[in-house]
C-alpha cells in the first residue's frame, strides 16, 4: 500500500467560490466550491 502524502503548497482565491491550489508534486488545480456550497443544507 502506498501511503505517500501530497501537500498543498499554495492556494489563491480566483472567484467567489473558486480556489487555485498548487500541490508539492507540481500539479495545479482550480476547484469551484460553488455547486457544493449551494447544495448544502446548512446556511453557514
mmCIF entry with sequence, helices, sheets and N, C-alpha, C, O atoms, coordinates in Angstrom:
data_MODEL
# 
_entry.id   MODEL 
# 
_entity.id                         1 
_entity.type                       polymer 
_entity.pdbx_number_of_molecules   1 
# 
_entity_poly.entity_id                      1 
_entity_poly.type                           'polypeptide(L)' 
_entity_poly.nstd_linkage                   no 
_entity_poly.nstd_monomer                   no 
_entity_poly.pdbx_seq_one_letter_code       
;(UNK)(UNK)(UNK)(UNK)(UNK)(UNK)(UNK)(UNK)(UNK)(UNK)(UNK)(UNK)(UNK)(UNK)(UNK)(UNK)
(UNK)(UNK)(UNK)(UNK)(UNK)(UNK)(UNK)(UNK)(UNK)(UNK)(UNK)(UNK)(UNK)(UNK)(UNK)(UNK)
(UNK)(UNK)(UNK)(UNK)(UNK)(UNK)(UNK)(UNK)(UNK)(UNK)(UNK)(UNK)
;
_entity_poly.pdbx_seq_one_letter_code_can   XXXXXXXXXXXXXXXXXXXXXXXXXXXXXXXXXXXXXXXXXXXX 
_entity_poly.pdbx_strand_id                 A 
# 
loop_
_entity_poly_seq.entity_id 
_entity_poly_seq.num 
_entity_poly_seq.mon_id 
_entity_poly_seq.hetero 
1 1  UNK n 
1 2  UNK n 
1 3  UNK n 
1 4  UNK n 
1 5  UNK n 
1 6  UNK n 
1 7  UNK n 
1 8  UNK n 
1 9  UNK n 
1 10 UNK n 
1 11 UNK n 
1 12 UNK n 
1 13 UNK n 
1 14 UNK n 
1 15 UNK n 
1 16 UNK n 
1 17 UNK n 
1 18 UNK n 
1 19 UNK n 
1 20 UNK n 
1 21 UNK n 
1 22 UNK n 
1 23 UNK n 
1 24 UNK n 
1 25 UNK n 
1 26 UNK n 
1 27 UNK n 
1 28 UNK n 
1 29 UNK n 
1 30 UNK n 
1 31 UNK n 
1 32 UNK n 
1 33 UNK n 
1 34 UNK n 
1 35 UNK n 
1 36 UNK n 
1 37 UNK n 
1 38 UNK n 
1 39 UNK n 
1 40 UNK n 
1 41 UNK n 
1 42 UNK n 
1 43 UNK n 
1 44 UNK n 
# 
_struct_asym.id          A 
_struct_asym.entity_id   1 
# 
_struct_conf.conf_type_id            HELX_P 
_struct_conf.id                      HELX_P1 
_struct_conf.pdbx_PDB_helix_id       AA1 
_struct_conf.beg_label_comp_id       UNK 
_struct_conf.beg_label_asym_id       A 
_struct_conf.beg_label_seq_id        34 
_struct_conf.pdbx_beg_PDB_ins_code   ? 
_struct_conf.end_label_comp_id       UNK 
_struct_conf.end_label_asym_id       A 
_struct_conf.end_label_seq_id        39 
_struct_conf.pdbx_end_PDB_ins_code   ? 
_struct_conf.beg_auth_comp_id        UNK 
_struct_conf.beg_auth_asym_id        A 
_struct_conf.beg_auth_seq_id         34 
_struct_conf.end_auth_comp_id        UNK 
_struct_conf.end_auth_asym_id        A 
_struct_conf.end_auth_seq_id         39 
_struct_conf.pdbx_PDB_helix_class    1 
_struct_conf.details                 ? 
_struct_conf.pdbx_PDB_helix_length   6 
# 
_struct_conf_type.id          HELX_P 
_struct_conf_type.criteria    ? 
_struct_conf_type.reference   ? 
# 
_struct_sheet.id               AA1 
_struct_sheet.type             ? 
_struct_sheet.number_strands   3 
_struct_sheet.details          ? 
# 
loop_
_struct_sheet_order.sheet_id 
_struct_sheet_order.range_id_1 
_struct_sheet_order.range_id_2 
_struct_sheet_order.offset 
_struct_sheet_order.sense 
AA1 1 2 ? anti-parallel 
AA1 2 3 ? anti-parallel 
# 
loop_
_struct_sheet_range.sheet_id 
_struct_sheet_range.id 
_struct_sheet_range.beg_label_comp_id 
_struct_sheet_range.beg_label_asym_id 
_struct_sheet_range.beg_label_seq_id 
_struct_sheet_range.pdbx_beg_PDB_ins_code 
_struct_sheet_range.end_label_comp_id 
_struct_sheet_range.end_label_asym_id 
_struct_sheet_range.end_label_seq_id 
_struct_sheet_range.pdbx_end_PDB_ins_code 
_struct_sheet_range.beg_auth_comp_id 
_struct_sheet_range.beg_auth_asym_id 
_struct_sheet_range.beg_auth_seq_id 
_struct_sheet_range.end_auth_comp_id 
_struct_sheet_range.end_auth_asym_id 
_struct_sheet_range.end_auth_seq_id 
AA1 1 UNK A 8  ? UNK A 13 ? UNK A 8  UNK A 13 
AA1 2 UNK A 18 ? UNK A 23 ? UNK A 18 UNK A 23 
AA1 3 UNK A 28 ? UNK A 32 ? UNK A 28 UNK A 32 
# 
loop_
_atom_site.group_PDB 
_atom_site.id 
_atom_site.type_symbol 
_atom_site.label_atom_id 
_atom_site.label_alt_id 
_atom_site.label_comp_id 
_atom_site.label_asym_id 
_atom_site.label_entity_id 
_atom_site.label_seq_id 
_atom_site.pdbx_PDB_ins_code 
_atom_site.Cartn_x 
_atom_site.Cartn_y 
_atom_site.Cartn_z 
_atom_site.occupancy 
_atom_site.B_iso_or_equiv 
_atom_site.pdbx_formal_charge 
_atom_site.auth_seq_id 
_atom_site.auth_comp_id 
_atom_site.auth_asym_id 
_atom_site.auth_atom_id 
_atom_site.pdbx_PDB_model_num 
ATOM 1   N N  . UNK A 1 1  ? 0.847   -1.178 0.000   1.00 0.00 ? 1  UNK A N  1 
ATOM 2   C CA . UNK A 1 1  ? 0.000   0.000  0.000   1.00 0.00 ? 1  UNK A CA 1 
ATOM 3   C C  . UNK A 1 1  ? 0.887   1.233  0.000   1.00 0.00 ? 1  UNK A C  1 
ATOM 4   O O  . UNK A 1 1  ? 1.854   1.304  0.759   1.00 0.00 ? 1  UNK A O  1 
ATOM 5   N N  . UNK A 1 2  ? 0.565   2.206  -0.847  1.00 0.00 ? 2  UNK A N  1 
ATOM 6   C CA . UNK A 1 2  ? 1.329   3.444  -0.938  1.00 0.00 ? 2  UNK A CA 1 
ATOM 7   C C  . UNK A 1 2  ? 0.708   4.500  -0.031  1.00 0.00 ? 2  UNK A C  1 
ATOM 8   O O  . UNK A 1 2  ? -0.452  4.871  -0.212  1.00 0.00 ? 2  UNK A O  1 
ATOM 9   N N  . UNK A 1 3  ? 1.466   4.978  0.934   1.00 0.00 ? 3  UNK A N  1 
ATOM 10  C CA . UNK A 1 3  ? 0.980   5.986  1.872   1.00 0.00 ? 3  UNK A CA 1 
ATOM 11  C C  . UNK A 1 3  ? 1.608   7.344  1.608   1.00 0.00 ? 3  UNK A C  1 
ATOM 12  O O  . UNK A 1 3  ? 1.810   8.115  2.546   1.00 0.00 ? 3  UNK A O  1 
ATOM 13  N N  . UNK A 1 4  ? 1.919   7.656  0.366   1.00 0.00 ? 4  UNK A N  1 
ATOM 14  C CA . UNK A 1 4  ? 2.534   8.933  0.017   1.00 0.00 ? 4  UNK A CA 1 
ATOM 15  C C  . UNK A 1 4  ? 1.556   10.068 0.279   1.00 0.00 ? 4  UNK A C  1 
ATOM 16  O O  . UNK A 1 4  ? 0.363   9.963  -0.007  1.00 0.00 ? 4  UNK A O  1 
ATOM 17  N N  . UNK A 1 5  ? 2.085   11.156 0.829   1.00 0.00 ? 5  UNK A N  1 
ATOM 18  C CA . UNK A 1 5  ? 1.280   12.346 1.088   1.00 0.00 ? 5  UNK A CA 1 
ATOM 19  C C  . UNK A 1 5  ? 1.506   13.351 -0.022  1.00 0.00 ? 5  UNK A C  1 
ATOM 20  O O  . UNK A 1 5  ? 2.619   13.486 -0.531  1.00 0.00 ? 5  UNK A O  1 
ATOM 21  N N  . UNK A 1 6  ? 0.467   14.043 -0.392  1.00 0.00 ? 6  UNK A N  1 
ATOM 22  C CA . UNK A 1 6  ? 0.568   15.171 -1.313  1.00 0.00 ? 6  UNK A CA 1 
ATOM 23  C C  . UNK A 1 6  ? 0.134   16.396 -0.517  1.00 0.00 ? 6  UNK A C  1 
ATOM 24  O O  . UNK A 1 6  ? -0.953  16.419 0.060   1.00 0.00 ? 6  UNK A O  1 
ATOM 25  N N  . UNK A 1 7  ? 0.987   17.405 -0.492  1.00 0.00 ? 7  UNK A N  1 
ATOM 26  C CA . UNK A 1 7  ? 0.719   18.591 0.312   1.00 0.00 ? 7  UNK A CA 1 
ATOM 27  C C  . UNK A 1 7  ? 0.381   19.786 -0.557  1.00 0.00 ? 7  UNK A C  1 
ATOM 28  O O  . UNK A 1 7  ? 0.833   19.888 -1.697  1.00 0.00 ? 7  UNK A O  1 
ATOM 29  N N  . UNK A 1 8  ? -0.416  20.686 -0.010  1.00 0.00 ? 8  UNK A N  1 
ATOM 30  C CA . UNK A 1 8  ? -0.743  21.936 -0.678  1.00 0.00 ? 8  UNK A CA 1 
ATOM 31  C C  . UNK A 1 8  ? 0.392   22.915 -0.435  1.00 0.00 ? 8  UNK A C  1 
ATOM 32  O O  . UNK A 1 8  ? 0.791   23.152 0.704   1.00 0.00 ? 8  UNK A O  1 
ATOM 33  N N  . UNK A 1 9  ? 0.912   23.488 -1.533  1.00 0.00 ? 9  UNK A N  1 
ATOM 34  C CA . UNK A 1 9  ? 1.997   24.466 -1.459  1.00 0.00 ? 9  UNK A CA 1 
ATOM 35  C C  . UNK A 1 9  ? 1.417   25.871 -1.371  1.00 0.00 ? 9  UNK A C  1 
ATOM 36  O O  . UNK A 1 9  ? 1.907   26.707 -0.611  1.00 0.00 ? 9  UNK A O  1 
ATOM 37  N N  . UNK A 1 10 ? 0.362   26.129 -2.160  1.00 0.00 ? 10 UNK A N  1 
ATOM 38  C CA . UNK A 1 10 ? -0.275  27.438 -2.122  1.00 0.00 ? 10 UNK A CA 1 
ATOM 39  C C  . UNK A 1 10 ? -1.721  27.317 -2.571  1.00 0.00 ? 10 UNK A C  1 
ATOM 40  O O  . UNK A 1 10 ? -2.102  26.373 -3.264  1.00 0.00 ? 10 UNK A O  1 
ATOM 41  N N  . UNK A 1 11 ? -2.512  28.291 -2.161  1.00 0.00 ? 11 UNK A N  1 
ATOM 42  C CA . UNK A 1 11 ? -3.903  28.372 -2.584  1.00 0.00 ? 11 UNK A CA 1 
ATOM 43  C C  . UNK A 1 11 ? -4.252  29.846 -2.743  1.00 0.00 ? 11 UNK A C  1 
ATOM 44  O O  . UNK A 1 11 ? -3.902  30.672 -1.900  1.00 0.00 ? 11 UNK A O  1 
ATOM 45  N N  . UNK A 1 12 ? -4.938  30.163 -3.822  1.00 0.00 ? 12 UNK A N  1 
ATOM 46  C CA . UNK A 1 12 ? -5.333  31.540 -4.085  1.00 0.00 ? 12 UNK A CA 1 
ATOM 47  C C  . UNK A 1 12 ? -6.778  31.561 -4.559  1.00 0.00 ? 12 UNK A C  1 
ATOM 48  O O  . UNK A 1 12 ? -7.191  30.722 -5.360  1.00 0.00 ? 12 UNK A O  1 
ATOM 49  N N  . UNK A 1 13 ? -7.538  32.519 -4.064  1.00 0.00 ? 13 UNK A N  1 
ATOM 50  C CA . UNK A 1 13 ? -8.919  32.666 -4.490  1.00 0.00 ? 13 UNK A CA 1 
ATOM 51  C C  . UNK A 1 13 ? -8.946  33.230 -5.900  1.00 0.00 ? 13 UNK A C  1 
ATOM 52  O O  . UNK A 1 13 ? -8.289  34.230 -6.188  1.00 0.00 ? 13 UNK A O  1 
ATOM 53  N N  . UNK A 1 14 ? -9.718  32.578 -6.790  1.00 0.00 ? 14 UNK A N  1 
ATOM 54  C CA . UNK A 1 14 ? -9.810  33.033 -8.175  1.00 0.00 ? 14 UNK A CA 1 
ATOM 55  C C  . UNK A 1 14 ? -11.169 33.648 -8.500  1.00 0.00 ? 14 UNK A C  1 
ATOM 56  O O  . UNK A 1 14 ? -11.294 34.403 -9.464  1.00 0.00 ? 14 UNK A O  1 
ATOM 57  N N  . UNK A 1 15 ? -12.177 33.332 -7.708  1.00 0.00 ? 15 UNK A N  1 
ATOM 58  C CA . UNK A 1 15 ? -13.505 33.942 -7.828  1.00 0.00 ? 15 UNK A CA 1 
ATOM 59  C C  . UNK A 1 15 ? -14.212 33.724 -6.495  1.00 0.00 ? 15 UNK A C  1 
ATOM 60  O O  . UNK A 1 15 ? -13.604 33.264 -5.529  1.00 0.00 ? 15 UNK A O  1 
ATOM 61  N N  . UNK A 1 16 ? -15.505 34.058 -6.450  1.00 0.00 ? 16 UNK A N  1 
ATOM 62  C CA . UNK A 1 16 ? -16.218 33.976 -5.170  1.00 0.00 ? 16 UNK A CA 1 
ATOM 63  C C  . UNK A 1 16 ? -16.063 32.634 -4.464  1.00 0.00 ? 16 UNK A C  1 
ATOM 64  O O  . UNK A 1 16 ? -15.849 32.591 -3.252  1.00 0.00 ? 16 UNK A O  1 
ATOM 65  N N  . UNK A 1 17 ? -16.168 31.540 -5.213  1.00 0.00 ? 17 UNK A N  1 
ATOM 66  C CA . UNK A 1 17 ? -16.143 30.216 -4.601  1.00 0.00 ? 17 UNK A CA 1 
ATOM 67  C C  . UNK A 1 17 ? -15.056 29.300 -5.154  1.00 0.00 ? 17 UNK A C  1 
ATOM 68  O O  . UNK A 1 17 ? -15.080 28.094 -4.907  1.00 0.00 ? 17 UNK A O  1 
ATOM 69  N N  . UNK A 1 18 ? -14.115 29.854 -5.891  1.00 0.00 ? 18 UNK A N  1 
ATOM 70  C CA . UNK A 1 18 ? -13.076 29.039 -6.525  1.00 0.00 ? 18 UNK A CA 1 
ATOM 71  C C  . UNK A 1 18 ? -11.699 29.307 -5.933  1.00 0.00 ? 18 UNK A C  1 
ATOM 72  O O  . UNK A 1 18 ? -11.358 30.438 -5.587  1.00 0.00 ? 18 UNK A O  1 
ATOM 73  N N  . UNK A 1 19 ? -10.917 28.236 -5.828  1.00 0.00 ? 19 UNK A N  1 
ATOM 74  C CA . UNK A 1 19 ? -9.536  28.322 -5.373  1.00 0.00 ? 19 UNK A CA 1 
ATOM 75  C C  . UNK A 1 19 ? -8.624  27.673 -6.397  1.00 0.00 ? 19 UNK A C  1 
ATOM 76  O O  . UNK A 1 19 ? -8.943  26.615 -6.939  1.00 0.00 ? 19 UNK A O  1 
ATOM 77  N N  . UNK A 1 20 ? -7.502  28.299 -6.659  1.00 0.00 ? 20 UNK A N  1 
ATOM 78  C CA . UNK A 1 20 ? -6.436  27.695 -7.456  1.00 0.00 ? 20 UNK A CA 1 
ATOM 79  C C  . UNK A 1 20 ? -5.457  27.105 -6.453  1.00 0.00 ? 20 UNK A C  1 
ATOM 80  O O  . UNK A 1 20 ? -4.869  27.834 -5.655  1.00 0.00 ? 20 UNK A O  1 
ATOM 81  N N  . UNK A 1 21 ? -5.282  25.799 -6.489  1.00 0.00 ? 21 UNK A N  1 
ATOM 82  C CA . UNK A 1 21 ? -4.478  25.085 -5.497  1.00 0.00 ? 21 UNK A CA 1 
ATOM 83  C C  . UNK A 1 21 ? -3.264  24.481 -6.192  1.00 0.00 ? 21 UNK A C  1 
ATOM 84  O O  . UNK A 1 21 ? -3.393  23.818 -7.221  1.00 0.00 ? 21 UNK A O  1 
ATOM 85  N N  . UNK A 1 22 ? -2.080  24.717 -5.619  1.00 0.00 ? 22 UNK A N  1 
ATOM 86  C CA . UNK A 1 22 ? -0.836  24.143 -6.135  1.00 0.00 ? 22 UNK A CA 1 
ATOM 87  C C  . UNK A 1 22 ? -0.340  23.107 -5.129  1.00 0.00 ? 22 UNK A C  1 
ATOM 88  O O  . UNK A 1 22 ? -0.280  23.367 -3.928  1.00 0.00 ? 22 UNK A O  1 
ATOM 89  N N  . UNK A 1 23 ? 0.017   21.922 -5.645  1.00 0.00 ? 23 UNK A N  1 
ATOM 90  C CA . UNK A 1 23 ? 0.462   20.819 -4.810  1.00 0.00 ? 23 UNK A CA 1 
ATOM 91  C C  . UNK A 1 23 ? 1.974   20.626 -4.945  1.00 0.00 ? 23 UNK A C  1 
ATOM 92  O O  . UNK A 1 23 ? 2.579   21.066 -5.923  1.00 0.00 ? 23 UNK A O  1 
ATOM 93  N N  . UNK A 1 24 ? 2.569   19.971 -3.965  1.00 0.00 ? 24 UNK A N  1 
ATOM 94  C CA . UNK A 1 24 ? 4.023   19.790 -3.968  1.00 0.00 ? 24 UNK A CA 1 
ATOM 95  C C  . UNK A 1 24 ? 4.519   18.811 -5.032  1.00 0.00 ? 24 UNK A C  1 
ATOM 96  O O  . UNK A 1 24 ? 5.726   18.679 -5.234  1.00 0.00 ? 24 UNK A O  1 
ATOM 97  N N  . UNK A 1 25 ? 3.608   18.132 -5.705  1.00 0.00 ? 25 UNK A N  1 
ATOM 98  C CA . UNK A 1 25 ? 4.029   17.269 -6.818  1.00 0.00 ? 25 UNK A CA 1 
ATOM 99  C C  . UNK A 1 25 ? 4.006   18.020 -8.147  1.00 0.00 ? 25 UNK A C  1 
ATOM 100 O O  . UNK A 1 25 ? 4.231   17.423 -9.200  1.00 0.00 ? 25 UNK A O  1 
ATOM 101 N N  . UNK A 1 26 ? 3.734   19.331 -8.103  1.00 0.00 ? 26 UNK A N  1 
ATOM 102 C CA . UNK A 1 26 ? 3.716   20.163 -9.295  1.00 0.00 ? 26 UNK A CA 1 
ATOM 103 C C  . UNK A 1 26 ? 2.345   20.351 -9.920  1.00 0.00 ? 26 UNK A C  1 
ATOM 104 O O  . UNK A 1 26 ? 2.180   21.198 -10.797 1.00 0.00 ? 26 UNK A O  1 
ATOM 105 N N  . UNK A 1 27 ? 1.373   19.588 -9.490  1.00 0.00 ? 27 UNK A N  1 
ATOM 106 C CA . UNK A 1 27 ? 0.022   19.711 -10.039 1.00 0.00 ? 27 UNK A CA 1 
ATOM 107 C C  . UNK A 1 27 ? -0.619  21.017 -9.573  1.00 0.00 ? 27 UNK A C  1 
ATOM 108 O O  . UNK A 1 27 ? -0.402  21.470 -8.449  1.00 0.00 ? 27 UNK A O  1 
ATOM 109 N N  . UNK A 1 28 ? -1.409  21.605 -10.459 1.00 0.00 ? 28 UNK A N  1 
ATOM 110 C CA . UNK A 1 28 ? -2.174  22.810 -10.142 1.00 0.00 ? 28 UNK A CA 1 
ATOM 111 C C  . UNK A 1 28 ? -3.613  22.537 -10.536 1.00 0.00 ? 28 UNK A C  1 
ATOM 112 O O  . UNK A 1 28 ? -3.880  22.058 -11.638 1.00 0.00 ? 28 UNK A O  1 
ATOM 113 N N  . UNK A 1 29 ? -4.537  22.838 -9.643  1.00 0.00 ? 29 UNK A N  1 
ATOM 114 C CA . UNK A 1 29 ? -5.948  22.549 -9.893  1.00 0.00 ? 29 UNK A CA 1 
ATOM 115 C C  . UNK A 1 29 ? -6.783  23.742 -9.424  1.00 0.00 ? 29 UNK A C  1 
ATOM 116 O O  . UNK A 1 29 ? -6.554  24.280 -8.341  1.00 0.00 ? 29 UNK A O  1 
ATOM 117 N N  . UNK A 1 30 ? -7.741  24.147 -10.237 1.00 0.00 ? 30 UNK A N  1 
ATOM 118 C CA . UNK A 1 30 ? -8.708  25.148 -9.808  1.00 0.00 ? 30 UNK A CA 1 
ATOM 119 C C  . UNK A 1 30 ? -9.979  24.412 -9.425  1.00 0.00 ? 30 UNK A C  1 
ATOM 120 O O  . UNK A 1 30 ? -10.532 23.653 -10.221 1.00 0.00 ? 30 UNK A O  1 
ATOM 121 N N  . UNK A 1 31 ? -10.441 24.643 -8.198  1.00 0.00 ? 31 UNK A N  1 
ATOM 122 C CA . UNK A 1 31 ? -11.607 23.935 -7.677  1.00 0.00 ? 31 UNK A CA 1 
ATOM 123 C C  . UNK A 1 31 ? -12.711 24.950 -7.415  1.00 0.00 ? 31 UNK A C  1 
ATOM 124 O O  . UNK A 1 31 ? -12.513 25.925 -6.690  1.00 0.00 ? 31 UNK A O  1 
ATOM 125 N N  . UNK A 1 32 ? -13.879 24.713 -8.012  1.00 0.00 ? 32 UNK A N  1 
ATOM 126 C CA . UNK A 1 32 ? -15.049 25.569 -7.804  1.00 0.00 ? 32 UNK A CA 1 
ATOM 127 C C  . UNK A 1 32 ? -15.930 24.914 -6.745  1.00 0.00 ? 32 UNK A C  1 
ATOM 128 O O  . UNK A 1 32 ? -16.543 23.876 -6.993  1.00 0.00 ? 32 UNK A O  1 
ATOM 129 N N  . UNK A 1 33 ? -15.988 25.523 -5.568  1.00 0.00 ? 33 UNK A N  1 
ATOM 130 C CA . UNK A 1 33 ? -16.790 25.001 -4.471  1.00 0.00 ? 33 UNK A CA 1 
ATOM 131 C C  . UNK A 1 33 ? -18.232 25.494 -4.524  1.00 0.00 ? 33 UNK A C  1 
ATOM 132 O O  . UNK A 1 33 ? -19.045 25.102 -3.687  1.00 0.00 ? 33 UNK A O  1 
ATOM 133 N N  . UNK A 1 34 ? -18.566 26.351 -5.500  1.00 0.00 ? 34 UNK A N  1 
ATOM 134 C CA . UNK A 1 34 ? -19.902 26.919 -5.605  1.00 0.00 ? 34 UNK A CA 1 
ATOM 135 C C  . UNK A 1 34 ? -21.015 25.889 -5.641  1.00 0.00 ? 34 UNK A C  1 
ATOM 136 O O  . UNK A 1 34 ? -21.946 25.987 -4.842  1.00 0.00 ? 34 UNK A O  1 
ATOM 137 N N  . UNK A 1 35 ? -20.963 24.898 -6.535  1.00 0.00 ? 35 UNK A N  1 
ATOM 138 C CA . UNK A 1 35 ? -22.046 23.906 -6.583  1.00 0.00 ? 35 UNK A CA 1 
ATOM 139 C C  . UNK A 1 35 ? -22.215 23.151 -5.255  1.00 0.00 ? 35 UNK A C  1 
ATOM 140 O O  . UNK A 1 35 ? -23.340 22.903 -4.821  1.00 0.00 ? 35 UNK A O  1 
ATOM 141 N N  . UNK A 1 36 ? -21.111 22.794 -4.623  1.00 0.00 ? 36 UNK A N  1 
ATOM 142 C CA . UNK A 1 36 ? -21.181 22.099 -3.331  1.00 0.00 ? 36 UNK A CA 1 
ATOM 143 C C  . UNK A 1 36 ? -21.841 22.980 -2.283  1.00 0.00 ? 36 UNK A C  1 
ATOM 144 O O  . UNK A 1 36 ? -22.729 22.529 -1.561  1.00 0.00 ? 36 UNK A O  1 
ATOM 145 N N  . UNK A 1 37 ? -21.410 24.239 -2.196  1.00 0.00 ? 37 UNK A N  1 
ATOM 146 C CA . UNK A 1 37 ? -21.944 25.143 -1.184  1.00 0.00 ? 37 UNK A CA 1 
ATOM 147 C C  . UNK A 1 37 ? -23.413 25.477 -1.423  1.00 0.00 ? 37 UNK A C  1 
ATOM 148 O O  . UNK A 1 37 ? -24.176 25.637 -0.471  1.00 0.00 ? 37 UNK A O  1 
ATOM 149 N N  . UNK A 1 38 ? -23.808 25.582 -2.676  1.00 0.00 ? 38 UNK A N  1 
ATOM 150 C CA . UNK A 1 38 ? -25.203 25.902 -2.995  1.00 0.00 ? 38 UNK A CA 1 
ATOM 151 C C  . UNK A 1 38 ? -26.138 24.739 -2.698  1.00 0.00 ? 38 UNK A C  1 
ATOM 152 O O  . UNK A 1 38 ? -27.322 24.956 -2.436  1.00 0.00 ? 38 UNK A O  1 
ATOM 153 N N  . UNK A 1 39 ? -25.627 23.499 -2.733  1.00 0.00 ? 39 UNK A N  1 
ATOM 154 C CA . UNK A 1 39 ? -26.434 22.314 -2.403  1.00 0.00 ? 39 UNK A CA 1 
ATOM 155 C C  . UNK A 1 39 ? -26.486 22.049 -0.906  1.00 0.00 ? 39 UNK A C  1 
ATOM 156 O O  . UNK A 1 39 ? -27.319 21.272 -0.441  1.00 0.00 ? 39 UNK A O  1 
ATOM 157 N N  . UNK A 1 40 ? -25.611 22.683 -0.159  1.00 0.00 ? 40 UNK A N  1 
ATOM 158 C CA . UNK A 1 40 ? -25.521 22.431 1.276   1.00 0.00 ? 40 UNK A CA 1 
ATOM 159 C C  . UNK A 1 40 ? -26.822 22.810 1.982   1.00 0.00 ? 40 UNK A C  1 
ATOM 160 O O  . UNK A 1 40 ? -27.422 23.843 1.685   1.00 0.00 ? 40 UNK A O  1 
ATOM 161 N N  . UNK A 1 41 ? -27.245 21.973 2.907   1.00 0.00 ? 41 UNK A N  1 
ATOM 162 C CA . UNK A 1 41 ? -28.470 22.244 3.663   1.00 0.00 ? 41 UNK A CA 1 
ATOM 163 C C  . UNK A 1 41 ? -28.217 23.160 4.854   1.00 0.00 ? 41 UNK A C  1 
ATOM 164 O O  . UNK A 1 41 ? -29.160 23.657 5.470   1.00 0.00 ? 41 UNK A O  1 
ATOM 165 N N  . UNK A 1 42 ? -26.973 23.380 5.171   1.00 0.00 ? 42 UNK A N  1 
ATOM 166 C CA . UNK A 1 42 ? -26.621 24.229 6.306   1.00 0.00 ? 42 UNK A CA 1 
ATOM 167 C C  . UNK A 1 42 ? -26.289 25.627 5.771   1.00 0.00 ? 42 UNK A C  1 
ATOM 168 O O  . UNK A 1 42 ? -25.439 25.759 4.891   1.00 0.00 ? 42 UNK A O  1 
ATOM 169 N N  . UNK A 1 43 ? -26.947 26.672 6.290   1.00 0.00 ? 43 UNK A N  1 
ATOM 170 C CA . UNK A 1 43 ? -26.745 28.015 5.744   1.00 0.00 ? 43 UNK A CA 1 
ATOM 171 C C  . UNK A 1 43 ? -25.350 28.597 5.954   1.00 0.00 ? 43 UNK A C  1 
ATOM 172 O O  . UNK A 1 43 ? -24.967 29.517 5.230   1.00 0.00 ? 43 UNK A O  1 
ATOM 173 N N  . UNK A 1 44 ? -24.591 28.105 6.901   1.00 0.00 ? 44 UNK A N  1 
ATOM 174 C CA . UNK A 1 44 ? -23.251 28.653 7.147   1.00 0.00 ? 44 UNK A CA 1 
ATOM 175 C C  . UNK A 1 44 ? -22.273 27.984 6.228   1.00 0.00 ? 44 UNK A C  1 
ATOM 176 O O  . UNK A 1 44 ? -21.082 28.292 6.263   1.00 0.00 ? 44 UNK A O  1 
# 
